Amino acid sequence: MLGATCGIAAAALFGASAPIAKLLLPDARPLVLAALLYSGAALALTVGRAVRTRRRAGGAADPAAAEPRLRAADLPTLAAVAVSGGVLGPVLMLLGLERVSGVAGSLLLNLEAPLTMLVAVALFHEHVGRRGMVAAALIVGGGLALARSAGGAAADPLGALALAGACLAWAVDNNLTQRLSLRDPVAIVQLKAAGAA
């Protein structure tokens, strides 16, 4: 139950990120804003990790302490995750949001799920059944129809293309991160955020 709740909360926060980021764009360029966002994430995770370490030193139980550490062999994958998901994805998203409405941008960001499936099948030879393919087609069709009716995507195809590129970058990130899923997730996100910043 906790996992499902966290997943829904993460999706809601990600959905809110596009309209909020669009509000910040008039005051900051996309590259600067992406770097600031990831700097904040890296700082928050560093502080959280320090608090967790201090608690553990004080004798408090810490279930995350049992997570396997990252190894040197994981660093190339982690670097690719930071570049694709931490640099290319956010910058392309912000460039796209400069050109389309926040509503259209939020709807176009739904392309991440089907593109993640496509990358998993095409590059990592994973299997997706007929139901998965139908679901992906419905996500793409619904998102595009809603985005067009919102007026933003139709008004600027370059903005829509930049958002689709962001989703593709995150699709690569998702598939590479899955290869690290047995490692400490806090360490992965902390290093990704720091590297991206």
RAMOZI-V69625 format. One record per backbone hydrogen bond with DSSP energy under -1.0 kcal/mol. NH is the residue of the N-H (numbers start at 1). CO is the residue of the C=O. Records with the same first field share a line. If there is no record, write none. Layout:
# RAMOZI-V69625
NH=CO ; CO
This chain:
# RAMOZI-V69625
5=1
6=2
7=3
8=4
9=5
10=6
11=7
12=8
13=9
14=10
15=11
16=12
20=16
21=17
22=18
23=19
24=20
25=21
27=24
33=29
34=30
35=31
36=32
37=33
38=34
39=35
40=36
41=37
42=38
43=39
44=40
45=41
46=42
47=43
48=44
49=45
50=46
51=47
52=48
53=49
54=50
55=51
56=52
57=53
58=54
59=56
60=55
65=62
66=63
67=64
74=71
75=72
78=74
79=75
80=76
81=77
82=78
83=79
84=80
85=81
88=83
89=84
91=87
92=88
93=89
94=90
95=91
96=92
97=93
98=94
99=96
100=96
105=101
106=102
107=103
108=104
109=105
110=107
111=108
112=109
115=111
116=112
117=113
118=114
119=115
120=116
121=117
122=118
123=119
124=119
126=120
133=129
134=130
135=131
136=132
137=133
138=134
139=135
140=136
141=137
142=138
143=139
144=140
145=141
146=142
147=143
148=144
149=145
150=146
155=151
156=152
160=156
161=157
162=158
163=159
164=160
165=161
166=162
167=163
168=164
169=165
170=166
171=167
172=168
173=169
174=170
175=171
176=172
177=173
178=174
180=177
181=178
183=180
184=68
188=184
189=185
190=186
191=187
192=188
193=189
194=190
195=191
196=192
197=193
